[in-house]
Amino acid sequence: MKEVMQRVAHSRRYICLFLSLNLFLNPFELQALVSYKPSIVIFLADDLGIGDIGCYGNNTIRSKWHTWLSFYPYYPTNNPVRTPNIDRLAKEGVKLTQHIAAAPLCTPSRAAFLTGRYPIRSGMAGTGHSRVLQWVASSGGLPTNETTFAKILQKQGYATGLIGKWHQGVNCQSRNDHCHHPLNHGFDYFYGMPLSLMGDCQITQPPEKAMSLRTKLWSYTQMIALAVLTLIAAKLTHLVPLSWKTIFLLALFGFSFFIFWFSSFGFIRYWDCIVMRNHEITEQPMNVERAAPLMLREAISFIERNKQGPFFLFVSFLHVHTPLVTTKKFIGKSSHGLYGDNVEEMDWMVGRILDTLDKEHLKNSTLTYFTSDHGGHLEAQEGNAQRGGWNGIYKGGKAMAGWEGGIRVPGLFRWTGMLPEGKVIPEPTSLMDIYPTMVHLAGGTVPQERVIDGRDLMPLLQGSVEHSEHEFMFHYCGMHLHATRWYQKDSGNTWKAHYMTPVFHPEGASGCYKTRFCPCSGEGVRHHNPPLLFDLSKDPSEAMPLSPDTEPLFQAVLKSIDRAVEEHRRTLRPVPQQLSLDNTIWKPWLQPCCGTFPFCSCDKEKDDIENRQQF
């Protein structure tokens, strides 16, 4: 049986070589000849700025961007971050320069990526209280009635694996129902973090979530304690006809806040920083220093186990989210501090996985795609050191849905022999486009009973069409529409109208440095009537808003955009809000636990040191 499988694999390689040679002779007939399903490897970085990698500008720092960068204290202008492996994908494939995330934060962006739909359609858009899932033990998550492209690939015979970050929820009603788990959304294998890397996961770093949580919980605890003491005094003096049972319940409620406050001094790391293999917890809390080599090992192992194909491997990096955990051999390697070290380690991991594809003779039969979930985090700082990404010439960053810096991300495709090499496409495309693209390559059909906002990219990537299928794109911050993009194909203009923009802190040229994230509404945003209008084809950095005096088409463009927004809103339907307060609060009965709750702890990887060291 093993010999038969090897012969099949060799046959697939010869077919791929034959097709690759014929691509240059007759590419249109070639498309009809392709009957096999390619394997697929997707790399998704976390919080990576589009300007952080060489092929998007970091290799031209000393020329084109030198003047601009001289005002940016974190990036020295004499030695760019080195990303040779990611740049290799651009050299050997297609680079998209107007590739757009559907949301500027992790949870909604990844939901849109997996479903091909704006997150507001699935209830994965923030309602104001929270814009991302905050706890492993919350009940919100990617709804079970949403069909991911992984699920369709799975039905088409693909072996599907997710290595790394999930951040789409775990449980609904009980500790082990795993209704939102990756294995319930089309993945055969999962190894990684069900939530997200955060400062709380590393003991040596200042906590991110615990700090603000402690302040709020302590305030609530004090208020309830004062209320209980007042009611006790009123009860003893017969001023209020109140039962002792009511006072006891209020005291119990206050005590729960005290417990939560106490737990913030250490339990958050045990409760949220966990690693799972399929449904089993393997580390609680996780050992962050060995996360990268373990996940690289798992990714390579998945390819080796499924090399007969077809397979779909989703490598969802923990890089380059704070606290920027980097293995020792990469510390100090970059001239851009710990952030640059983290970027270079991620690039090295990409290279190791690409080398594995080469070693297993899978390069020609595998479509490889690299991107980021949204822009770099401008507010990520420690003292005077910048710990977030660089978004190049684009204004804004993570959490900002309108400005390009928050939503314009890398988009690199390589499929040797099937896609041209070194091609650059400036057309508007979306992370949501991956959904129909992968489904069609796998021979599947996109769901017909729901709106799919993504478009198949293969005709554009292969050059059989000149323009993107996208005419309008809608840029949401939570549930608030902050901006709309209009690609006017006949003229080549790309217009963008901003209805709301974040109020930047005076000390920061393009960020809300006194808060963790720029808000979506309230006092933290500025409303524009008429909207701010930019022509991105001439002003990609959004530095010069247009007016009726400077742009004759000003009113006509806004009218066309307004009509598109009205039509888009008519397609929206009410759905349960997964990021509501009730769905994002911590619920003890949903807490995944290895051991005895609340003292959850285990390390099932500690006996595997020899295997880790080889990486």
N, C-alpha and C positions, 0 to 999 in steps of 0.2 A: 504493500500500500504506500509505503514511504517513497519507493522508487517511482511509482506512478505519479505521486504529487510533485516530485522533483521534475519529472518530464513535462508535466503541465506548466510548471513555473518557467522552465526553459523555453517552452513553446510561446508563452506570453511575452517573454523578453524578445524573442525573435520577431514576433508580430509587431511589438512596439518599435523595434529597430527598423523594420520594413516600412512602417507607417511614417516614422520620422524622416526617412530618406525621401519618401514620396511626397511629404508635405511641401517641399520646395518645388516639386514638379507640377502638382495639381492640387492645391489646398481645398478647393471646393468639392472635388470628388472625394477627397480624403475624409471629409466630415461624414459622408454617407457610408464609408467603409468601416468606420469605427463601431464595433459591436461589443467590445469588452467594456467593463466598468473600471475606471481608474481608481486606485487607492487615493486617499485624501489625507493630508496632514495640514492642520490649521494651528498656527501660532498666534495666540492672543496675549499681548502684553497688558499690564495693569498700570494705568496712569502715565504711559509713555508719551512724551511730547513729540510732535512730528519733526521738530528740529534736532532731536537727540541722536539721530542716526545719520551716517555719512551720506547716503544717497538722497537725502532730503535737505541737504544744505550744510551739514556739519563739516563736510570735506571742502567747503568753499569759504570757510570762516575768514581766511586772511584776505579775501578779495571782496566779493559781493556784499557780505554782511559785516565786514570789519568795522565800519563806522558805527553801525547800529549796535553791534555787540559791545563796543567800548563803554556803553552806558549800562551794561548788564553785568553786575559784579561777580556773578557766579561762574561765567564762562570766559576763561582767558582766551585771547585771540591768537595764541601761538601754537596750540596743540589740541586738536579736536578729539572728542571721544572716538575710539576706534571700534567700528562695527563691521569688520570685513565679511562676516558670514551672512548678516542680513543684507549688506550691500551686494553680496553675490547673488541673492535672489533677484535683485533689480537688474543686474548685469545679464543674468541668464533668463530673464522673463520680462514681465510687464509691470510698469510702475504707474499707479493712479495718483494724480496730484490734487484731485478734488474729491477725496474719499471722506464721507461724512458719517459720523455716529448719530444714531437716532435719539440719544440722550447724553448729557454730560457727566453722568455718574454711573457707577458700576452696575447696580442691580437693574435699573431700567434699560440701560444700554445693552446689557447681555441678554435680557429678556427679548428685546427687539431683534438682536442678532440671531437668537435661536429660533424665533417664531416668524421672522420676516415681516413683523407688524409693529407699528408704533406702540410703545408700551402703554399708552392710554387705552388701547383697544383690549388689552388683557388685564387691566387693573393694576399694572405694575408701574404706574406713574404716581409720584408722591402727592399726598393730599395736603401738605403743609407741615404736619407734625414731623414726618420723616420722609426722606426721598430715597433711602436705601434700607435694606434689611439690617437691623442693628444687632440682633441676637440669633444665635443658633436655635435657642429655645423660644422662638416666636412662631406664630401660626401662619404668617403670610408666606407667599412664595408663588412660583410659576404655577398657574392653575392646571389641574389635571386634564381639563378639556382643551388645552392648547397642544397642538401637534408640532413638536420640534422637527427640524430637518434630520436630526439624528434618528428620530423614531422612524422616519420614512426610509432612511438609508438602511436601518436595521431590517425593515421589512423587505428591502430589496436585496438582502443577502450579505450586507456588510457586517463585519466585526467592528463594533463601535467602542471606543474607549475615551475616557476623560481623565487627564492627569493634571492636577493643580486646583485652581480656585473654581468654586461653583457659585456661591452667593445668590442662589435662587430658592432658598428655603429647604427645610428638611421635613418637619412634622406638621400635622394638622390638628389632631385631637388627642393623640397619645404619644408616649415617648418613642415608640417603635413603629408607628404606622408608615413613616417615611414616604408620605404622599407626594412631597416635592423633591424627593431624592433623585439624583441623576439616573439611577437604574429604573426609575418610574417615568423617565422622559427620553428613553431611546438609547441609553448607554448600556452595553453589556458589562463594562468594567469601569470602576471609578477608584482612583487613588488620589487623595488630596484633601484640601480644606473645604468643608461645607459652607463656611462663612467667608472671611477675608482676613488677610494679614493686617495687623494693626499694632500700634505702639505698645499696647497692653500685653502683646505676646512676647515681648523681649524685656527681661527683668532690668537690663541696664539702660533702657530707654524710658523717657517720661511717658506715662500712660496717656492715650488719646481720649478714650471713652470714659475712663474712670474719673478724670478730673472734673469734668462738667457734671457727671452723674453724682459725685460726692456732694458737690455744692447744693444741687437741687434736692437730693434726698435728705441732707441734713437740715435744710430749711423746712421741708415738709414735716420731718420728725419733730422739730422744735415747735412748729405751729400746732401739730396734733397734741403734743405733750402739754402745751399751754392750755389748749381747749379742754383736755381731760382733767387737768388740775382745777380749772375754773368750774367745770361741771360738778366735780366732786365737792368743791366748796359750796356750790349752789345747792347741791343735794343735801349736804349736812345741815345747811341753814334753812332748808325747806323753801328756798326761793323758786326752785323749778321742780315741777312734778315729773321727774325723770326716773326711769327704772335703773337699777344697778346693772341689769343685763345690757342696756343700751350703752352705758358708760364703759362696761367691760369690752364690748365689741369695738367701740371707738379706740380704746386703749390697745386692743389686739391689732387693729388696723395701723396704729402708730408704731407698734412694735415691729410690724412687718417692714415698714419703711426703715426702721433702725437696722434690721437684719440686712436689708438690701444695701444700706449705707456701709455697714461693716464688711459686707462681702466685696464691695468695690475695692478693698485694700488687698486683694489677692485672688479672690475667687473668679474674677472675670477671665483671667488667663486660663484657669482650669475649665471654665464652662464654655468659652468661645473659641479658644485657640486649640482646636483638636484636629487630628488627621484620621481619616477613615479609609479603609480598603473595602470597597463595596458597602455592605451594611455594618461592618465591624469597625469599632474604634480601635486604632492601633497606637495612637499617642494621645495622652491627655494629662497635662498640657503638652503641646508639641515642642520638640527640640528645634528651635528655629535655625540654629547654626547648621544642622544637617539636612534641612528641608530641600535645598537645591540638589545636592547629589542624589538624594533618595528619589526625587521626582524625575531626574534625568535617567536614573536607572530604570524606573518604571516605564518611561516612555520608550526607551530602547528595547526593553524586554517585550513590550506590547508589539512593536514592529517585528521583532524576531519570532514571536509566537504566531503572528498572523501574516507572515510575508507571502504566503501563497495567495492572499488577497481574495476579494477586495476588502480593504479595511479603511476605517475612518478613525484617525487619531486626533483628538482635540487637546493640544498642549496649552493649558490656560495658566500662564506664568503668575507666580506671586511677585515677581519683579515687575515694575520698579516702585511698588507701593511702599510707603514708610512702614516699618522702621528701617528699610533698606538693608536687610540682613544679607551679608555677603561673606562667602567663605574666605579663609585666611589668605589663600594664594592670590586672591584678587584685590585684597585691601592695599590701597596705595598704588595700584597699577595705573589708574587714570589720573590725569592732571586736573580733573574736575571734582575731586573730593569723593566722598562715599557714594554720592549719586552716580557719578561717572563709573566708579568701580562696579556698581550694581548693574548698570547698563552693559558694561563689557562682559560681566559674568553671564548675563542673559544671552548676549551674542555668542559667547563660547558654547552655551548649551544648544543654541540653534545649530551651530556648526557640528557638534557631536551627533545630533539627530540627522542632519543632512549627510554626514559621513556614513552613518548607519544605512541610510537609503542607498548610497553609492555602493557600499560593501555588499549589500544584499541584492544588487542589480535591480533596484526599484525606481531609480531616478526617472526613467522614461515612462514608467507606468503610474507615476504618482503626481497628482496636482498638489502643489505646496502653496500656502497662503499665509502671509504675515500681516498683522495689524495691531492696533491698540483699541481698548474699549472707549477711550475718550482722550482729551488733551492732558497735558502735564499740570500738576498741582502747584499753582503759584504761591499759595499760602503756607505750603509745607516748609517750615523754617525751624532752625534750632539756633537761638542767638542770632548772630549775623550771617549764619551759613544757610544757603538755600538747599533744601533737601527734596525739592520737586523738580519736574521736568522743564524743558525749554520748548516753546511752541513756535520758534522761528520768528518770522515777520508777522505772525498772526496775533491779533489782540485777544486778551482774555485767556482763560484756562479752564481747568476742571470745575464742574458745577455751573458753568456759564453756558446756557443753551444757545444764545444768539451769536456771540462773538466767535469768530472762526477758531481761535485758540482752544476753545473748549470742545469743539466737535470735529475739526479737520484732523484726520489721523492718517498714518501710513497705510498703503494698500499695495502689496506686492504679490504677484502671482507668477509661479513658475511651473510649467509642464513641458519638459524638454521634448521637442519635436512637434508639439501640438500648439504651442503658443510662440509668437515671435520673441526674439531675444533683444533686450535693450530698448524696448518700445516704451514710450511715455504717453499716457492718455490724460488730457486735462479735463475731460468731461465730468459732470457731476455724477457721482455714484454713491452708494450707501452700504453700510454694513448689513442692512437688511437684504441686500441683493444676494448675499451668500446663500440664503435659503433657497430661492428658486434655482440658482445656479447649481448647487449641489444636488438638489432633487432631480433636475433634468439630466445631469451627468450620470446619476445612478439609475436612470430609466424609470423614475417614479413620476407621480403627478402631484402638483401642489393642490391643497384642499380647495374645493370649489364653493364650499358653503360659507366661507368667511373672506374678508378682505385681506389680501396679501399685498403689502406695500412695496416689497422688493421686486426687482426685475432681473431676469436672466442676463448675466454678464458675458457669457461666452461669445455671442456675436460681436460685441464690442472688443473683447480681448483678442479675438482671432482676426479682427479687421474686416469682417463681412458687412458690418454697418459702421457708419462714421460717427453717429451721435448717440448719446445716452437716451434711454427711454424715459428718463425722469424729466418732467417739465417743472413741477413744483415740489419742493420739500418743505416740511413744517418742523420747526425747531422748538421743542417743548422743554420747559423747565418745570419739572413736576407735571402738574395738570395745566399749567399756564403756557399759552402760546406766546413765546418771546419774539420770534422772527419767522419770516417766510422767504424762501429762495425761489426765484423764477429763472429758469434757463430758457432764454429766448433763442431757439435754434436757428431761426432765419437770419438773425443779426450776429449771433455768437456772444451776446451780452449775458452776463449772469447778475441779475439784480437781487438785492436782499433788503427787505424792509424790517426794521426793528420797532416793535411796539413797546417793549420794556427792556431796559438795560440795568445791570447792577451798578450801584453807587460805589465807585472805587474809593478806597481810603486815600487821603491826600498824600500819605507817605509812600504809597505804592502806586506806580504808574499804571498798573494793569491788574490789580488784585484787591481783594477785600482783606487786608492783612490783619485786621483786628478781630476777624472771625475765622472759623475753620473753613467755611465755604461761603461763597456769595449766596444770598437768599433768592427765592423765586418771586416773592411778592412782599407787600408791606412797605415799611419805611426804607428798606434796603434796596429798593429798585426805583428807577425813574421812568415815568410813563411819557411816551412821545406821541403827540397829536398835532400835526401829521407825523407818521412814522419817520424815523431816520432811514434814509434811502442811500444805498451804496451800489456802485457798479463793480462787482468783484473782479470782472475781467480786466479792469483798468486799475483798481484800487483794492488788491487782495488783503491789505493790512487794515482796511476800513478806517483810514485816517481822514478822509475828506467826504463828509456827508453832502449829498446833493441837495439842491433846492430848485424851485421853479425858475429861478434866475439863471442857474448854471446848467440845468438839464431840461431841454424843451419837452422831453417825454415824461417829465416828473409825474404829472397827474394821470396820464394814460397808463403808466406802469403801475401806479398804486391802485387804479381801478381794476386792472387785470388781476393783480394779486388779491384784492378784496373778494373778487368773484371766486377765485380758487379757494380761498379760505372758507367761504360760505358753503361751497360744494363739498369740501373736505369735512366740515362739521356735520353735514347731513349724513355722512357715512358712519358717524360715531354712534355707539349704542351703550346704554348703561350696563355696567358690569360690576361685580363685587370688587371693592378696593382692597388690594392685597397689602398696601402700605398704609392702611388706616392705623389709628392709635391702637385699636384692639388687636390688630394683626401684627404689630411691631413691638409690643411690650414683651418683656421677659415673662415666661410662664413656666414655673418650676416643673409642672407635670409633663412638659415637652422637652425637658433638658436631656440630651443624650449623655449617658454617664457610663464610664468604665469603672466599675467598683460600686461603692455604696454612696448614694447621694446624701449630702452635698459634697462629700469628700471624694470626688471623682478623680481617679488617677490610675494610669497604666502606661507602660512603654513596651510594646511588643516588637519593637525594632532593635532593642539594645543588643540582642544576640547576633546581629547581622553586620557587625563592624567590618569584617573582612570584605564583604561584598561592596560596602560603601566606599572603602578606601580605594578601590580600583578606579573610581571616577575622580 
